[in-house]
Amino acid sequence: MPIDSALSAVLGSVNVPPELIASYDPLAGGTYNTVTRVGLTDGREWVVKTPPPATAGSHLGYERDLLVNEVAFYTAAAGLAEETAVPRVVHSGLDPAAPEGAYVIMTACPGRPWHEVTDTMADGEEQRLRGDLGRAVGRLHTAPAPGGFGYPSAALAPLAPTWRRAFTTMTDAVLADALTYTARLPRAAPDIRGLLGAASYVLDDVTRPALVHFDLWQGNILVAGEPGARRIGGIIDGERMFWGDPAADFVSLALFGDIEEDKDFLAGYASAAGGPVEFDDSLRLRLALYRSYLYLIMLVETVPRKTAGADLEWTWTEVAPRLEAALGEVESALRARG
């Protein structure tokens, strides 16, 4: 079976010749790395990820060496209970200069993306699954952490001793990308930088780094089983993870929504994370900062991704107002502080 040369090189580097490959299927949905599901003749199912060639185009600053982050995420989660439902790293090579390039091979998780099965769930099933997801994310947030904050890849900087320093580096980087790519934003990048910096004092309330996935939208949560007996099949695509405030995961878990209203998720989360989440002034301001960061990424990345037409219009009409709202929350918190 003829396969892509890059995929063939990766599999060959781990002693899997073409005759052991029963099937291979490119997977859609990702926005950066190339992802392929590979079935072997002995029944094993793998997912192979490789980054785009260095000549393939531009990217955001934090996206350099994303596979380092992905391996770090699955490695940190490997020691937790199976209920976390994350892939296991089978092989990885993280040197882009190697003959086969950088890659990660992981076990394939069962199921389909959550949003693809929502319409076929049995009564009460989605609420039960939100509780299960809460428990899984709560467990992930208890993973042993290193002594610093930020991206394991060190794409922006080495791990920082404080969350404030790490997050400031992260937001500064995406705003620098906005200037580099002349990205359309609802406010000038220097004004956004000043506002986020003025509120960064609240980040000092976070003293222990946690394993943060930061891309937990429904496309990265697999649901397995038949209606009425479904379960969380996998939490995938950990490439955008960082060590930081566990509350940062609440943003993508309620993308364009409010996690405070998701009582089923929060109940499951509390049972695994050591107690209920307290939505005090500190947490609400931090969530506004994390929403600002995520929405900035979503707006700025449209330029190097060459997003166009209806997709570009959707991003501007859906994301830009939410960025403005998050920045407004930050301003309100600063005014209340005096």
C-alpha positions as CSV (number, residue, x, y, z in Angstrom):
1,M,0.0,0.0,0.0
2,P,1.7,3.3,-1.1
3,I,1.7,5.9,1.7
4,D,2.9,9.4,2.1
5,S,6.7,9.6,2.1
6,A,6.9,11.5,5.4
7,L,4.6,9.0,7.1
8,S,6.5,6.2,5.7
9,A,9.8,7.6,7.0
10,V,8.3,8.0,10.5
11,L,7.0,4.5,10.6
12,G,10.2,3.1,9.2
13,S,12.2,4.8,11.9
14,V,10.3,2.7,14.5
15,N,10.7,-0.5,12.4
16,V,7.2,-0.6,10.9
17,P,7.6,-1.6,7.3
18,P,4.9,-0.9,4.7
19,E,3.7,-4.6,4.7
20,L,2.6,-4.2,8.4
21,I,0.3,-1.2,7.6
22,A,-3.3,-2.4,7.1
23,S,-4.8,1.1,6.7
24,Y,-4.1,4.8,7.0
25,D,-6.5,7.7,7.1
26,P,-5.7,11.4,7.2
27,L,-7.7,13.0,10.0
28,A,-9.3,16.4,9.5
29,G,-10.0,19.1,12.1
30,G,-6.5,20.1,13.1
31,T,-5.1,23.5,12.1
32,Y,-1.4,23.0,12.3
33,N,0.1,19.5,12.4
34,T,-0.6,16.7,10.0
35,V,-2.5,13.9,11.7
36,T,-3.0,10.3,10.3
37,R,-4.7,7.3,11.9
38,V,-2.7,4.1,11.1
39,G,-4.0,0.6,11.5
40,L,-1.4,-2.2,11.7
41,T,-2.0,-5.8,10.7
42,D,-1.7,-7.0,14.3
43,G,-4.7,-4.9,15.3
44,R,-2.9,-2.0,16.8
45,E,-4.4,1.5,16.1
46,W,-2.0,4.5,16.2
47,V,-2.3,8.2,15.5
48,V,0.8,9.8,13.9
49,K,1.4,13.5,14.1
50,T,4.0,15.4,12.1
51,P,4.6,19.2,11.9
52,P,4.3,21.1,8.7
53,P,7.6,21.5,6.8
54,A,9.6,24.6,7.7
55,T,9.0,26.0,4.3
56,A,5.2,25.5,4.5
57,G,4.5,29.0,5.8
58,S,4.3,31.2,8.9
59,H,3.0,30.4,12.3
60,L,2.5,32.0,15.7
61,G,5.4,32.3,18.1
62,Y,4.1,29.8,20.6
63,E,3.6,27.1,17.9
64,R,7.3,26.3,17.5
65,D,7.9,22.7,18.5
66,L,4.3,22.1,19.4
67,L,4.9,18.3,19.5
68,V,7.2,18.9,22.6
69,N,4.1,20.2,24.4
70,E,2.0,17.3,23.2
71,V,4.4,14.7,24.5
72,A,4.7,16.5,27.8
73,F,0.9,16.5,28.2
74,Y,0.5,12.8,27.6
75,T,3.5,11.9,29.6
76,A,2.3,13.9,32.6
77,A,-1.2,12.4,32.3
78,A,0.1,8.8,32.0
79,G,0.5,8.3,35.7
80,L,-3.1,9.2,36.5
81,A,-6.1,7.0,36.6
82,E,-7.5,5.6,33.3
83,E,-10.5,7.8,33.7
84,T,-8.5,10.7,32.2
85,A,-8.8,8.9,28.8
86,V,-5.8,10.4,27.1
87,P,-3.7,8.7,24.4
88,R,-0.4,6.9,25.4
89,V,2.8,7.9,23.6
90,V,4.1,4.9,21.7
91,H,7.1,6.6,20.1
92,S,8.3,10.1,19.6
93,G,11.1,11.9,17.9
94,L,11.3,15.6,18.6
95,D,14.3,16.6,16.6
96,P,13.1,18.4,13.4
97,A,16.6,17.9,11.9
98,A,16.4,14.1,12.1
99,P,16.0,12.3,8.7
100,E,12.4,11.5,9.5
101,G,11.7,14.9,11.1
102,A,9.8,15.5,14.3
103,Y,6.9,13.2,15.1
104,V,4.8,11.6,17.8
105,I,3.0,8.3,17.6
106,M,0.3,7.7,20.1
107,T,-2.4,5.1,20.7
108,A,-5.8,5.9,19.0
109,C,-8.7,6.6,21.3
110,P,-12.2,5.4,20.6
111,G,-15.1,7.5,19.7
112,R,-16.1,10.6,17.7
113,P,-15.8,14.3,18.5
114,W,-18.5,15.3,21.0
115,H,-20.2,17.8,18.7
116,E,-20.8,15.1,16.1
117,V,-22.9,13.0,18.4
118,T,-24.8,15.6,20.5
119,D,-28.0,15.2,18.5
120,T,-28.1,11.5,19.1
121,M,-27.6,11.4,22.9
122,A,-30.2,9.8,25.1
123,D,-32.1,11.9,27.7
124,G,-29.8,13.1,30.4
125,E,-26.7,11.6,28.8
126,E,-25.0,14.9,28.0
127,Q,-25.4,16.0,31.6
128,R,-23.9,12.7,32.8
129,L,-21.0,13.1,30.3
130,R,-20.3,16.6,31.4
131,G,-19.9,15.3,35.0
132,D,-17.6,12.6,33.7
133,L,-15.6,15.2,31.8
134,G,-15.3,17.3,34.9
135,R,-13.9,14.4,36.8
136,A,-11.4,13.7,34.0
137,V,-10.2,17.3,33.8
138,G,-10.0,17.6,37.6
139,R,-7.8,14.5,37.6
140,L,-5.5,16.0,34.9
141,H,-5.1,19.1,37.0
142,T,-3.7,17.0,39.8
143,A,-0.8,15.8,37.7
144,P,2.7,16.3,39.1
145,A,4.1,19.5,37.8
146,P,7.6,20.8,37.2
147,G,8.9,23.8,39.1
148,G,7.9,26.4,36.6
149,F,5.1,27.9,34.4
150,G,4.7,28.2,30.7
151,Y,5.1,26.1,27.5
152,P,7.4,23.0,27.9
153,S,8.7,23.6,24.4
154,A,10.3,26.9,25.6
155,A,9.1,28.3,22.2
156,L,8.7,31.7,23.9
157,A,11.0,31.3,26.9
158,P,12.1,28.8,29.5
159,L,9.6,27.9,32.2
160,A,9.2,30.9,34.5
161,P,9.2,30.9,38.3
162,T,5.9,32.8,38.4
163,W,2.6,32.5,36.6
164,R,2.5,36.2,36.1
165,R,5.8,36.2,34.2
166,A,4.9,33.2,32.1
167,F,1.4,34.5,31.1
168,T,2.8,38.0,30.4
169,T,5.3,36.4,28.0
170,M,2.5,34.5,26.4
171,T,0.3,37.5,25.8
172,D,3.1,39.7,24.7
173,A,4.1,37.1,22.1
174,V,0.6,36.8,20.5
175,L,0.4,40.6,20.4
176,A,3.8,40.8,18.8
177,D,2.4,38.3,16.2
178,A,-0.5,40.6,15.7
179,L,1.8,43.4,14.8
180,T,4.0,41.2,12.6
181,Y,1.0,39.9,10.6
182,T,-1.0,43.2,10.8
183,A,-3.9,41.2,12.2
184,R,-7.2,42.9,12.6
185,L,-8.1,43.4,16.2
186,P,-10.9,45.4,17.9
187,R,-8.3,47.5,19.7
188,A,-4.7,48.5,19.0
189,A,-2.2,45.8,20.2
190,P,-0.3,48.2,22.5
191,D,-3.5,49.3,24.2
192,I,-4.4,45.6,24.8
193,R,-0.9,44.9,26.1
194,G,-1.2,47.8,28.6
195,L,-4.6,46.7,29.8
196,L,-3.6,43.0,30.3
197,G,-0.4,44.2,32.1
198,A,-2.4,46.4,34.5
199,A,-4.4,43.4,35.6
200,S,-1.5,40.9,35.8
201,Y,-1.3,41.4,39.6
202,V,-4.1,38.9,39.9
203,L,-2.0,36.1,38.4
204,D,0.1,36.1,41.6
205,D,-2.8,34.3,43.2
206,V,-1.7,31.2,41.3
207,T,1.3,29.6,43.0
208,R,1.2,26.0,41.8
209,P,1.5,25.1,38.1
210,A,-1.1,22.7,36.8
211,L,-1.3,20.7,33.6
212,V,-3.5,22.8,31.4
213,H,-4.8,21.5,28.0
214,F,-6.2,24.9,26.9
215,D,-7.9,23.5,23.8
216,L,-10.8,21.5,25.3
217,W,-13.5,22.4,22.8
218,Q,-15.8,19.6,21.8
219,G,-13.7,18.6,18.8
220,N,-10.9,17.5,21.1
221,I,-13.2,15.4,23.3
222,L,-14.1,12.0,21.9
223,V,-17.3,10.3,22.9
224,A,-17.6,6.5,22.5
225,G,-20.4,4.0,22.8
226,E,-24.0,3.8,21.8
227,P,-26.8,6.2,22.9
228,G,-27.6,5.6,26.5
229,A,-24.2,4.0,27.2
230,R,-21.8,6.6,26.1
231,R,-18.5,7.5,27.8
232,I,-15.6,9.8,27.4
233,G,-13.4,8.0,24.9
234,G,-10.5,10.4,24.7
235,I,-9.1,13.8,25.5
236,I,-6.9,14.5,22.5
237,D,-4.7,17.1,20.8
238,G,-2.7,18.2,23.9
239,E,-0.2,20.2,21.7
240,R,-1.3,23.6,23.0
241,M,-0.9,22.7,26.7
242,F,1.1,24.7,29.2
243,W,1.9,24.6,32.9
244,G,-0.3,27.3,34.5
245,D,-3.5,28.2,36.2
246,P,-5.9,25.2,36.1
247,A,-8.8,27.7,35.7
248,A,-7.4,28.5,32.2
249,D,-9.0,25.3,31.0
250,F,-12.5,26.6,31.8
251,V,-12.3,29.0,28.9
252,S,-12.2,26.4,26.0
253,L,-14.5,24.1,28.0
254,A,-17.2,26.7,27.7
255,L,-16.1,28.3,24.4
256,F,-18.3,31.4,23.8
257,G,-20.2,30.4,27.0
258,D,-19.9,30.6,30.8
259,I,-18.4,27.6,32.7
260,E,-20.1,28.9,35.9
261,E,-23.4,27.8,34.4
262,D,-22.2,24.2,33.7
263,K,-23.2,22.7,37.1
264,D,-22.7,19.1,35.9
265,F,-19.1,19.7,34.8
266,L,-18.3,21.7,38.0
267,A,-19.8,18.9,40.2
268,G,-17.6,16.3,38.5
269,Y,-14.6,18.6,38.6
270,A,-15.0,19.3,42.4
271,S,-15.1,15.5,43.1
272,A,-11.7,15.0,41.5
273,A,-9.9,18.3,42.1
274,G,-10.3,18.5,45.8
275,G,-13.3,20.7,46.3
276,P,-15.7,23.1,44.6
277,V,-14.6,26.0,42.4
278,E,-15.0,29.3,44.1
279,F,-15.9,32.0,41.5
280,D,-14.6,35.0,43.4
281,D,-13.3,38.3,42.1
282,S,-9.8,36.8,41.5
283,L,-11.0,33.9,39.5
284,R,-13.4,36.0,37.4
285,L,-10.7,38.4,36.5
286,R,-8.3,35.6,35.6
287,L,-10.9,34.0,33.4
288,A,-11.3,37.3,31.6
289,L,-7.5,37.4,31.0
290,Y,-7.5,33.8,29.7
291,R,-10.5,34.5,27.4
292,S,-8.6,37.5,26.1
293,Y,-5.6,35.3,25.3
294,L,-7.6,32.6,23.6
295,Y,-9.6,35.1,21.5
296,L,-6.4,36.9,20.5
297,I,-4.9,33.7,19.2
298,M,-8.1,32.9,17.3
299,L,-8.0,36.3,15.6
300,V,-4.3,36.5,14.9
301,E,-3.9,33.0,13.6
302,T,-6.3,33.8,10.7
303,V,-3.4,35.6,8.9
304,P,-0.7,32.8,8.8
305,R,-3.5,30.2,8.3
306,K,-4.6,32.3,5.3
307,T,-8.2,32.1,6.5
308,A,-10.6,33.7,3.9
309,G,-14.2,34.1,2.9
310,A,-17.0,33.0,5.2
311,D,-14.5,31.4,7.7
312,L,-12.7,34.7,8.1
313,E,-16.0,36.6,8.4
314,W,-17.2,34.1,11.0
315,T,-14.1,34.6,13.1
316,W,-14.4,38.3,13.0
317,T,-18.1,38.5,13.8
318,E,-18.0,35.8,16.5
319,V,-14.6,36.2,18.2
320,A,-13.9,40.0,18.0
321,P,-16.9,41.0,20.0
322,R,-16.1,38.4,22.7
323,L,-12.5,39.7,22.9
324,E,-13.9,43.2,23.4
325,A,-16.3,41.9,26.1
326,A,-13.4,40.1,27.9
327,L,-11.3,43.3,27.8
328,G,-14.3,45.2,29.1
329,E,-14.4,42.7,32.0
330,V,-10.8,43.5,32.8
331,E,-11.4,47.2,32.7
332,S,-14.4,46.8,35.0
333,A,-12.3,44.9,37.5
334,L,-9.6,47.5,37.4
335,R,-12.1,50.3,38.0
336,A,-13.6,48.4,41.0
337,R,-10.2,48.0,42.5
338,G,-9.6,51.7,42.3
